[in-house]
């Protein structure tokens, strides 16, 4: 039963995040352009490594999951 509640809660969070991204995209325009995100662009070559953004996302998801477990 608890797993069902967690899945419903995660679904609602994803719907809310999707609506935010759809109707207010400028709120998250900074994501992916943080210091520490590596971007190399040359003719015929593009490399993008979002290191800082990935670390921030991992931290936020870890905190969210820790709160859900309690």
PyMOL commands that set and color helices and strands:
alter all, ss='L'
color gray80, all
select helices_A, chain A and resi 2-23+25-28+51-69
alter helices_A, ss='H'
color red, helices_A
select strands_A, chain A and resi 38-42+45-49
alter strands_A, ss='S'
color yellow, strands_A
deselect
rebuild
show_as cartoon
